[in-house]
């Protein structure tokens, strides 16, 4: 089981967040070895990460995260025409952010293990409306070749059950950056039940070419 490390700064850009005005309770799902929970907690936010990888022991998790860094680099190397580094400025800056994120995660995971819950979509062990905001980075739609349309709809409904607002980034396939054929039909079904509102919003970040949009799902009051 490989996990990836993305930084708090990347999350701010992925999800068009104001780092100084984060909501009171935030869920990162599936968080992997990201530095978001550590960064948000340091800013006074009640942040929780959830990922099936947290069933691993700390040493195995650290090893998997290190392999994940190498795996992410391999994806970029295999698809050089599909990635841009404008936001990062250089490959070195991207690698440094990822290494720093991994260090922050491992320190926080050791110091505050209660903030990291071993679970996975589409079933989460949280009560309805437990969170103000749920963030989902590089899982939904990214792996649409492995996770089917029904799974995506169930996962989005579950995230919207536990959080008042859900943000998902990106909305394209991993590596190729191609569009996800069932994105529109999933959003249409969510919107048609009258309890959820969906919108696609441009964000100030692009790494995969054309992947500069997030999905926002809001629950009705």
FENUR-V712999 format. One line per field, one symbol per residue. psi: psi as a letter, one per 40 degrees, with the letter a starting at -180 (. if undefined). burial: + if it has 24 or more other C-alpha atoms within 12 Angstrom, else -. A space follows every 10 residues. Layout:
psi->???
burial->???
This chain:
psi->hiiihiiddd ddddefihee fiidhhhhhh dbfieddddd deeeigihih ideeeiiddd dddddddddd dddddddefd eeiieddddi dddddddddd dddddddddd dgdeehhhii ifhifiihfd idhhhhhfch ddfeedhadd dddddddddd deidihhhia fiiicdeiih dedddddddd deeeeihiih hhifhhdhhe gfiihhhhii .
burial->-+++++++++ +++++++--- -++-++++++ ++++++++++ +---++++++ ++++------ ++-+++-++- -+---+---- --++------ ---++-++++ ++++++-++- ----++++++ ++++-+--++ ++++++++++ ++++----+- ++++++++++ ++++++++++ +++++++-++ -++--++--+ -----+++-+ --++++++++ +++++++++- -
